[in-house]
Amino acid sequence: ITGAGHGIGRELALKYGSLGATVVCWDLNPQGNQETVDEIMKLGATKAHAYT
């Protein structure tokens, strides 16, 4: 998901993660991107990756 570090991209990543999808997050902001991945993992997802 492009722009997963904030806004609509983050919301989409969190939703897909909560549904059990493997989520690949891309964002120019490494901190925000990693925060999104951390939140996805807290929801019980097993596969989420951050790339910048």
Biopython code that builds the backbone (N, CA, C, O; Angstrom):
import numpy as np
from Bio.PDB.StructureBuilder import StructureBuilder

atoms = [
    (1, "ILE", "N", (0.857, -1.168, 0.000)),
    (1, "ILE", "CA", (0.000, 0.000, 0.000)),
    (1, "ILE", "C", (0.900, 1.226, 0.000)),
    (1, "ILE", "O", (1.730, 1.392, 0.893)),
    (2, "THR", "N", (0.737, 2.073, -0.988)),
    (2, "THR", "CA", (1.527, 3.289, -1.100)),
    (2, "THR", "C", (0.982, 4.338, -0.141)),
    (2, "THR", "O", (-0.231, 4.527, -0.047)),
    (3, "GLY", "N", (1.875, 5.019, 0.570)),
    (3, "GLY", "CA", (1.458, 6.055, 1.510)),
    (3, "GLY", "C", (0.903, 5.486, 2.800)),
    (3, "GLY", "O", (0.026, 6.089, 3.417)),
    (4, "ALA", "N", (1.404, 4.327, 3.217)),
    (4, "ALA", "CA", (0.876, 3.646, 4.396)),
    (4, "ALA", "C", (1.281, 4.306, 5.710)),
    (4, "ALA", "O", (0.797, 3.912, 6.771)),
    (5, "GLY", "N", (2.151, 5.291, 5.657)),
    (5, "GLY", "CA", (2.617, 5.935, 6.878)),
    (5, "GLY", "C", (1.651, 6.944, 7.467)),
    (5, "GLY", "O", (1.859, 7.418, 8.584)),
    (6, "HIS", "N", (0.586, 7.284, 6.729)),
    (6, "HIS", "CA", (-0.365, 8.275, 7.241)),
    (6, "HIS", "C", (-1.651, 8.262, 6.414)),
    (6, "HIS", "O", (-1.692, 7.680, 5.330)),
    (7, "GLY", "N", (-2.667, 8.888, 6.916)),
    (7, "GLY", "CA", (-3.907, 9.122, 6.183)),
    (7, "GLY", "C", (-4.633, 7.878, 5.702)),
    (7, "GLY", "O", (-4.704, 6.863, 6.394)),
    (8, "ILE", "N", (-5.172, 7.991, 4.486)),
    (8, "ILE", "CA", (-5.969, 6.905, 3.914)),
    (8, "ILE", "C", (-5.132, 5.642, 3.723)),
    (8, "ILE", "O", (-5.628, 4.533, 3.919)),
    (9, "GLY", "N", (-3.863, 5.808, 3.340)),
    (9, "GLY", "CA", (-2.990, 4.647, 3.183)),
    (9, "GLY", "C", (-2.847, 3.871, 4.474)),
    (9, "GLY", "O", (-2.869, 2.640, 4.469)),
    (10, "ARG", "N", (-2.700, 4.580, 5.578)),
    (10, "ARG", "CA", (-2.589, 3.920, 6.887)),
    (10, "ARG", "C", (-3.889, 3.197, 7.227)),
    (10, "ARG", "O", (-3.866, 2.056, 7.688)),
    (11, "GLU", "N", (-5.014, 3.854, 7.003)),
    (11, "GLU", "CA", (-6.306, 3.241, 7.310)),
    (11, "GLU", "C", (-6.525, 1.969, 6.489)),
    (11, "GLU", "O", (-7.010, 0.966, 7.012)),
    (12, "LEU", "N", (-6.167, 2.013, 5.210)),
    (12, "LEU", "CA", (-6.288, 0.817, 4.370)),
    (12, "LEU", "C", (-5.382, -0.306, 4.872)),
    (12, "LEU", "O", (-5.801, -1.461, 4.948)),
    (13, "ALA", "N", (-4.148, 0.034, 5.212)),
    (13, "ALA", "CA", (-3.204, -0.966, 5.707)),
    (13, "ALA", "C", (-3.722, -1.613, 6.985)),
    (13, "ALA", "O", (-3.642, -2.831, 7.144)),
    (14, "LEU", "N", (-4.251, -0.805, 7.893)),
    (14, "LEU", "CA", (-4.780, -1.341, 9.148)),
    (14, "LEU", "C", (-5.984, -2.248, 8.892)),
    (14, "LEU", "O", (-6.110, -3.302, 9.515)),
    (15, "LYS", "N", (-6.852, -1.848, 7.994)),
    (15, "LYS", "CA", (-8.036, -2.663, 7.694)),
    (15, "LYS", "C", (-7.641, -3.995, 7.078)),
    (15, "LYS", "O", (-8.104, -5.047, 7.518)),
    (16, "TYR", "N", (-6.778, -3.954, 6.050)),
    (16, "TYR", "CA", (-6.349, -5.201, 5.417)),
    (16, "TYR", "C", (-5.614, -6.098, 6.412)),
    (16, "TYR", "O", (-5.800, -7.315, 6.408)),
    (17, "GLY", "N", (-4.788, -5.503, 7.255)),
    (17, "GLY", "CA", (-4.087, -6.279, 8.268)),
    (17, "GLY", "C", (-5.043, -6.946, 9.236)),
    (17, "GLY", "O", (-4.845, -8.099, 9.619)),
    (18, "SER", "N", (-6.081, -6.220, 9.634)),
    (18, "SER", "CA", (-7.058, -6.787, 10.571)),
    (18, "SER", "C", (-7.846, -7.929, 9.940)),
    (18, "SER", "O", (-8.393, -8.775, 10.649)),
    (19, "LEU", "N", (-7.906, -7.955, 8.611)),
    (19, "LEU", "CA", (-8.607, -9.031, 7.898)),
    (19, "LEU", "C", (-7.699, -10.224, 7.605)),
    (19, "LEU", "O", (-8.136, -11.210, 7.013)),
    (20, "GLY", "N", (-6.427, -10.131, 8.023)),
    (20, "GLY", "CA", (-5.503, -11.243, 7.866)),
    (20, "GLY", "C", (-4.648, -11.218, 6.614)),
    (20, "GLY", "O", (-3.946, -12.187, 6.323)),
    (21, "ALA", "N", (-4.697, -10.125, 5.870)),
    (21, "ALA", "CA", (-3.896, -10.029, 4.651)),
    (21, "ALA", "C", (-2.423, -9.800, 4.977)),
    (21, "ALA", "O", (-2.092, -9.237, 6.021)),
    (22, "THR", "N", (-1.549, -10.236, 4.087)),
    (22, "THR", "CA", (-0.146, -9.851, 4.155)),
    (22, "THR", "C", (-0.066, -8.429, 3.618)),
    (22, "THR", "O", (-0.474, -8.168, 2.486)),
    (23, "VAL", "N", (0.457, -7.510, 4.423)),
    (23, "VAL", "CA", (0.458, -6.098, 4.054)),
    (23, "VAL", "C", (1.890, -5.628, 3.805)),
    (23, "VAL", "O", (2.769, -5.802, 4.649)),
    (24, "VAL", "N", (2.108, -5.034, 2.640)),
    (24, "VAL", "CA", (3.395, -4.436, 2.297)),
    (24, "VAL", "C", (3.180, -2.930, 2.257)),
    (24, "VAL", "O", (2.435, -2.422, 1.419)),
    (25, "CYS", "N", (3.838, -2.220, 3.171)),
    (25, "CYS", "CA", (3.649, -0.776, 3.330)),
    (25, "CYS", "C", (4.817, -0.010, 2.715)),
    (25, "CYS", "O", (5.980, -0.312, 2.980)),
    (26, "TRP", "N", (4.492, 0.980, 1.896)),
    (26, "TRP", "CA", (5.491, 1.857, 1.281)),
    (26, "TRP", "C", (5.179, 3.285, 1.685)),
    (26, "TRP", "O", (4.023, 3.705, 1.636)),
    (27, "ASP", "N", (6.201, 4.039, 2.084)),
    (27, "ASP", "CA", (6.018, 5.453, 2.403)),
    (27, "ASP", "C", (7.385, 6.132, 2.425)),
    (27, "ASP", "O", (8.401, 5.489, 2.688)),
    (28, "LEU", "N", (7.402, 7.421, 2.150)),
    (28, "LEU", "CA", (8.648, 8.190, 2.214)),
    (28, "LEU", "C", (9.068, 8.475, 3.651)),
    (28, "LEU", "O", (10.232, 8.776, 3.914)),
    (29, "ASN", "N", (8.124, 8.380, 4.575)),
    (29, "ASN", "CA", (8.377, 8.642, 5.987)),
    (29, "ASN", "C", (8.617, 7.305, 6.698)),
    (29, "ASN", "O", (7.660, 6.599, 7.015)),
    (30, "PRO", "N", (9.883, 6.950, 6.954)),
    (30, "PRO", "CA", (10.160, 5.647, 7.554)),
    (30, "PRO", "C", (9.554, 5.470, 8.942)),
    (30, "PRO", "O", (9.132, 4.368, 9.293)),
    (31, "GLN", "N", (9.504, 6.534, 9.735)),
    (31, "GLN", "CA", (8.953, 6.425, 11.086)),
    (31, "GLN", "C", (7.453, 6.141, 11.041)),
    (31, "GLN", "O", (6.970, 5.233, 11.716)),
    (32, "GLY", "N", (6.725, 6.911, 10.253)),
    (32, "GLY", "CA", (5.284, 6.698, 10.136)),
    (32, "GLY", "C", (4.961, 5.331, 9.552)),
    (32, "GLY", "O", (4.007, 4.676, 9.972)),
    (33, "ASN", "N", (5.753, 4.911, 8.593)),
    (33, "ASN", "CA", (5.559, 3.612, 7.964)),
    (33, "ASN", "C", (5.745, 2.489, 8.974)),
    (33, "ASN", "O", (4.945, 1.555, 9.023)),
    (34, "GLN", "N", (6.802, 2.577, 9.783)),
    (34, "GLN", "CA", (7.055, 1.543, 10.788)),
    (34, "GLN", "C", (5.973, 1.551, 11.859)),
    (34, "GLN", "O", (5.589, 0.491, 12.354)),
    (35, "GLU", "N", (5.475, 2.732, 12.225)),
    (35, "GLU", "CA", (4.381, 2.815, 13.199)),
    (35, "GLU", "C", (3.146, 2.084, 12.677)),
    (35, "GLU", "O", (2.455, 1.403, 13.436)),
    (36, "THR", "N", (2.874, 2.226, 11.389)),
    (36, "THR", "CA", (1.736, 1.528, 10.791)),
    (36, "THR", "C", (1.930, 0.018, 10.885)),
    (36, "THR", "O", (1.007, -0.702, 11.266)),
    (37, "VAL", "N", (3.119, -0.467, 10.542)),
    (37, "VAL", "CA", (3.401, -1.901, 10.622)),
    (37, "VAL", "C", (3.261, -2.387, 12.060)),
    (37, "VAL", "O", (2.700, -3.457, 12.297)),
    (38, "ASP", "N", (3.758, -1.625, 13.014)),
    (38, "ASP", "CA", (3.637, -2.007, 14.424)),
    (38, "ASP", "C", (2.175, -2.114, 14.839)),
    (38, "ASP", "O", (1.798, -3.044, 15.553)),
    (39, "GLU", "N", (1.351, -1.172, 14.397)),
    (39, "GLU", "CA", (-0.077, -1.204, 14.719)),
    (39, "GLU", "C", (-0.753, -2.416, 14.083)),
    (39, "GLU", "O", (-1.608, -3.051, 14.701)),
    (40, "ILE", "N", (-0.370, -2.732, 12.855)),
    (40, "ILE", "CA", (-0.936, -3.908, 12.178)),
    (40, "ILE", "C", (-0.613, -5.170, 12.971)),
    (40, "ILE", "O", (-1.480, -6.021, 13.166)),
    (41, "MET", "N", (0.618, -5.292, 13.424)),
    (41, "MET", "CA", (1.022, -6.473, 14.181)),
    (41, "MET", "C", (0.271, -6.563, 15.509)),
    (41, "MET", "O", (-0.032, -7.664, 15.968)),
    (42, "LYS", "N", (-0.032, -5.430, 16.128)),
    (42, "LYS", "CA", (-0.809, -5.426, 17.373)),
    (42, "LYS", "C", (-2.229, -5.935, 17.150)),
    (42, "LYS", "O", (-2.866, -6.439, 18.075)),
    (43, "LEU", "N", (-2.722, -5.800, 15.918)),
    (43, "LEU", "CA", (-4.064, -6.281, 15.582)),
    (43, "LEU", "C", (-4.098, -7.797, 15.397)),
    (43, "LEU", "O", (-5.163, -8.379, 15.189)),
    (44, "GLY", "N", (-2.936, -8.429, 15.474)),
    (44, "GLY", "CA", (-2.869, -9.875, 15.359)),
    (44, "GLY", "C", (-2.414, -10.388, 14.008)),
    (44, "GLY", "O", (-2.396, -11.598, 13.781)),
    (45, "ALA", "N", (-2.046, -9.492, 13.109)),
    (45, "ALA", "CA", (-1.554, -9.920, 11.801)),
    (45, "ALA", "C", (-0.209, -10.618, 11.969)),
    (45, "ALA", "O", (0.530, -10.342, 12.914)),
    (46, "THR", "N", (0.095, -11.514, 11.056)),
    (46, "THR", "CA", (1.371, -12.227, 11.139)),
    (46, "THR", "C", (2.379, -11.762, 10.097)),
    (46, "THR", "O", (3.575, -12.028, 10.224)),
    (47, "LYS", "N", (1.892, -11.056, 9.050)),
    (47, "LYS", "CA", (2.806, -10.608, 8.000)),
    (47, "LYS", "C", (2.519, -9.165, 7.615)),
    (47, "LYS", "O", (1.486, -8.856, 7.020)),
    (48, "ALA", "N", (3.451, -8.291, 7.966)),
    (48, "ALA", "CA", (3.385, -6.888, 7.561)),
    (48, "ALA", "C", (4.822, -6.409, 7.414)),
    (48, "ALA", "O", (5.662, -6.678, 8.273)),
    (49, "HIS", "N", (5.104, -5.706, 6.334)),
    (49, "HIS", "CA", (6.466, -5.280, 6.029)),
    (49, "HIS", "C", (6.490, -3.802, 5.680)),
    (49, "HIS", "O", (5.579, -3.298, 5.024)),
    (50, "ALA", "N", (7.536, -3.107, 6.121)),
    (50, "ALA", "CA", (7.694, -1.677, 5.833)),
    (50, "ALA", "C", (8.860, -1.468, 4.874)),
    (50, "ALA", "O", (9.947, -2.011, 5.073)),
    (51, "TYR", "N", (8.623, -0.673, 3.832)),
    (51, "TYR", "CA", (9.663, -0.293, 2.875)),
    (51, "TYR", "C", (9.587, 1.206, 2.637)),
    (51, "TYR", "O", (8.502, 1.785, 2.598)),
    (52, "THR", "N", (10.744, 1.824, 2.479)),
    (52, "THR", "CA", (10.775, 3.260, 2.177)),
    (52, "THR", "C", (11.596, 3.495, 0.929)),
    (52, "THR", "O", (11.751, 4.638, 0.499)),
]
sb = StructureBuilder()
sb.init_structure("model")
sb.init_model(0)
sb.init_chain("A")
sb.init_seg("    ")
for serial, (resi, resn, name, xyz) in enumerate(atoms, 1):
    if name == "N":
        sb.init_residue(resn, " ", resi, " ")
    sb.init_atom(name, np.array(xyz, "f"), 0.0, 1.0, " ", f" {name:<3s}", serial, name[0])
structure = sb.get_structure()
